[in-house]
Amino acid sequence: TSTVPSGAGLSSSAALEVVVALALNDLCALGLKGWQLARLCQRAENVYVGAPTGIMDQTASACCEAGHALFLDTRDLSQRQIPFDLAAEGMRLLVVDTRVKHAHSDGEYGKRRAGCEKGAALLGVDALRDVPYADLEAALERLGDEEEVRRLVRHIVTENQRVERVVSLLESGDTRAIGPVLTEGHASLRDDFRISCPELDTIVDTSLSAGALGARMTGGGFGGSAIVLAEEADVDTITKAVEKAFATAGFKTPRVFEAVPSAGARRLA
């Protein structure tokens, strides 16, 4: 059983993989830990399906804890559970499903991954995470006229820095301050990584105009969902504003629901 909707860009496939792996782990008494199950699920996608996916989604499904955000280092798979109890602070995290999956998204993930790998090779690093944020401008200059690669590099390096900012803000108890960082992330995904779409941009722009603290697309892009951080008192206003904006633009009616930081895959008693 799951509350993760399918086809919404929220990694329902990873959730299914992990819960099946967890069941087999129990059934066969394998004794594998959550991070190990996540690695096996990633391998199933990479080797068997042939999809060059990362490991974030599988680890979230295998290792998240209630009331926390998972801070994951995908290089060594180290984890930290960061307190993230929005209800206790009078806030909500909304998910807005565009109900759209654009056909031209096919293969785009692989193209961007290849572009990022090209950028790392040109800069002489193992991965773009090895480019310090303070050295970003110098790195971009070294890439010369490789404009597409420059955009990808800029997004990855600034996105990593945004993750670190969010963790720092949450640990210091300044949760509302993460809103603008989320919005910055959407602008980078839209302009540099170029995986947004009119529906996602409409959600973000309309939510902010209606009083949201921050908003950004999530998932693989070209459709799927956006997340909106909002004060509890503003949820209805934001929801109605987004629904009206979609109707005005002639888009499909969006699905809006609350996301509560919860535990991942687990055996039910």
Salt bridges, closest charged atoms under 4 A:
ASP26 OD2 - ARG267 NH1 3.48
ASP73 OD1 - ARG129 NH1 2.67
ASP97 OD2 - ARG255 NH2 2.68
GLU108 OE2 - LYS111 NZ 3.32
GLU108 OE1 - ARG112 NH1 2.55
GLU117 OE2 - ARG113 NE 3.32
ASP130 OD1 - ARG75 NH1 2.97
GLU146 OE1 - LYS118 NZ 3.29
GLU147 OE1 - ARG150 NE 3.54
GLU159 OE1 - ARG162 NE 2.82
GLU159 OE2 - ARG216 NH2 2.86
GLU171 OE2 - ARG80 NH2 2.19
GLU184 OE1 - ARG165 NH1 2.90
ASP191 OD1 - ARG190 NE 2.74
ASP192 OD2 - ARG154 NE 2.85
GLU199 OE1 - HIS102 NE2 3.37
ASP201 OD1 - HIS186 NE2 2.84
GLU231 OE2 - ARG176 NE 2.69
GLU232 OE2 - ARG92 NH2 3.02
GLU258 OE2 - ARG92 NE 3.37
